Amino acid sequence: AEKSGTVSLTTAIAAPASTEFTLTLGGKTCRYTAPNTGSYDSYKFVDLGTFPVVVGKNSLVVRAVADGWRPMNLRAIQMKAVN
């Protein structure tokens, strides 16, 4: 990032069964439930909330929650500056 601030994240997910994952950015980790969209090619947009970013490199990490994991397709993550 060119300057520190806050970003909002949105993703597109497709999954034939709901499952859970975590997303970490800027030292903040949140847990989410991916929606059941009925198939691997029917995507739904999911608001992931806001996360802090700092000047320089920031790592965004998405991880499966092992307990009860089911596969999902995560097509994109959109990041927009909030401030």
Solvent accessible surface area in square Angstrom, and as a share of the most:
residue,aa,sasa,rsa
1,A,59,0.45
2,E,174,0.78
3,K,136,0.58
4,S,65,0.42
5,G,20,0.19
6,T,37,0.22
7,V,11,0.06
8,S,34,0.22
9,L,0,0.00
10,T,41,0.24
11,T,2,0.01
12,A,2,0.02
13,I,0,0.00
14,A,0,0.00
15,A,0,0.00
16,P,54,0.34
17,A,30,0.23
18,S,45,0.29
19,T,4,0.03
20,E,57,0.26
21,F,1,0.00
22,T,31,0.18
23,L,0,0.00
24,T,36,0.21
25,L,2,0.01
26,G,33,0.32
27,G,80,0.77
28,K,78,0.33
29,T,83,0.48
30,C,35,0.21
31,R,146,0.53
32,Y,35,0.13
33,T,82,0.48
34,A,0,0.00
35,P,28,0.17
36,N,94,0.48
37,T,28,0.17
38,G,57,0.55
39,S,36,0.23
40,Y,99,0.38
41,D,117,0.61
42,S,52,0.33
43,Y,67,0.25
44,K,111,0.47
45,F,146,0.61
46,V,27,0.16
47,D,109,0.57
48,L,7,0.03
49,G,29,0.28
50,T,61,0.35
51,F,1,0.00
52,P,55,0.34
53,V,13,0.08
54,V,83,0.48
55,V,97,0.56
56,G,36,0.35
57,K,201,0.85
58,N,48,0.24
59,S,86,0.55
60,L,60,0.30
61,V,50,0.29
62,V,54,0.31
63,R,155,0.56
64,A,55,0.43
65,V,20,0.11
66,A,93,0.72
67,D,131,0.68
68,G,55,0.53
69,W,93,0.33
70,R,122,0.44
71,P,78,0.49
72,M,31,0.14
73,N,57,0.29
74,L,58,0.29
75,R,144,0.53
76,A,55,0.42
77,I,50,0.25
78,Q,97,0.43
79,M,96,0.43
80,K,117,0.49
81,A,86,0.67
82,V,85,0.49
83,N,111,0.57
